[in-house]
Amino acid sequence: MAYLINGGKRLKGEIAVYGAKNCALALLGASVLTNDDIVLHNCPDISDVSNMILLLQMMGMTVRRIGDTVTVSGTLTSTCAPKSVATLLRGSALILGSTVAKYHQIALPLPGGCAIGARPMDIHLSGLKALGVEVLDAGEMVSCKGVPVGAEYKLRFASVGATENLLCACVLAKGESILSNCATEPEVVALEQMLVQMGAKIEGIGSPILKIVGVDRLHGAEFTVIPDRIVAATYLAAAAATLGEIAVTNCCPQHFAAFSELLCSRFSVRIFSDTVCINAVKNPDGYGTITTAPYPLFPTDMQSIVLSLAACSDGKTVICENLFENRLEHNALQLSKMGAQVTVKDNIATVFGRKLYSASVCAADLRGGAGLIIAALAAEGQSVVDGVEHINRGYVDFAGMLDSIGAEITVV
Ligand code: EPU
């Protein structure tokens, strides 16, 4: 499937943001920690979430979706994650800590996800080892066995997934744990908050140092998935690229402040408690130098999107990707088919913005795909963006929502 986009249309209207993929995946992973019901509201209907639900179901849990509410109940009947589903998404790794904590064993095939470079799991595994868990890493399959015991552990990098897994392992561990250099992304904080609602004892919520006192059992919880900060920022970027005027509602502006700052100095942007409005009238003179880094700095997930904004601007932008090794080249190549002037060397892209023209391009990953759509929306004429399946992993009805604010986009 591909998107057919007739670019050059000014976007105008209102977009309501839905729940965050990476929050929903972490909360679903943590649902394994209890025999009681976990009720998640605002759960986005995207393929990564349906695959995570399928994974839990194939391992024995009962999961029902009614509208945006997903209820997880029951217990695992198998601690072997089926390869057919686990390898479809990186989020499948988020059952590692919770399953070891509750069932004291797991066999997990190496998770899949976007083609954005090597995504090792050494921090997840060395953290579990520090908690006394026996880990057998056989390349394509990781097996863990043992009862987690409280310990002090410093993550060598503030990995989002490793923080989430280790936190889930610690909440049911025997004794006290101190995790330091933890990730502080809003999705991690939401997980911490749901775990506390389930009866976990965690101090330092939202900070890089977490003190966790293990409890014997956790109970159910009802929790609302936080708004997707990357989705909110994506739509604002689409408006910026098309010199449009939109309001993005149902969002948490403080969660994407680093991106809004970039827009504020170049367009008319108004920020309210749960809404951001942008009115873009003139292409900016580039976006300066942008460096991706863990939260609250500039997110790697917005890098491909800013690459497209830079490509259709009127000046120079330098983008340094510091998290994932292959997250620049593919889109740089695709954008050059649209006339963009981009060079990439050592994970640094130098872009000289110019008017883009329509072309046939191909998405290789989720955020990269969204970036290509933004470029196609800005380019005059009819473009084709192939690889819709990547975009469906994280965006609910992307074509329909863009169409509702004036884009000419169809799925073919
Ligand atoms: N890393 C290691 N060893 C590890 C874990 C991570 O070297 O054991 C490295 C990674 O290779 C990478 C860096 O640490 O260079 C950051 O990776 P992190 O573990 O923080 O990322 P993740 O948990 O795998 C989540 C999101 C990603 C997002 C990153 C960074 C989920 C399911 N995924 O991935 O989201 O880019 O954090 O913020 O939460 C996306 O939504 O498109 C996406 C890729």
Boltz pocket constraint, residues with backbone or C-beta under 6 A from the ligand:
constraints:
  - pocket:
      binder: B
      contacts: [[A, 21], [A, 22], [A, 25], [A, 90], [A, 91], [A, 114], [A, 118], [A, 119], [A, 120], [A, 121], [A, 122], [A, 123], [A, 124], [A, 125], [A, 157], [A, 158], [A, 159], [A, 160], [A, 161], [A, 162], [A, 183], [A, 299], [A, 300], [A, 301], [A, 322], [A, 323], [A, 324], [A, 325], [A, 366], [A, 367], [A, 394]]
      max_distance: 6.0
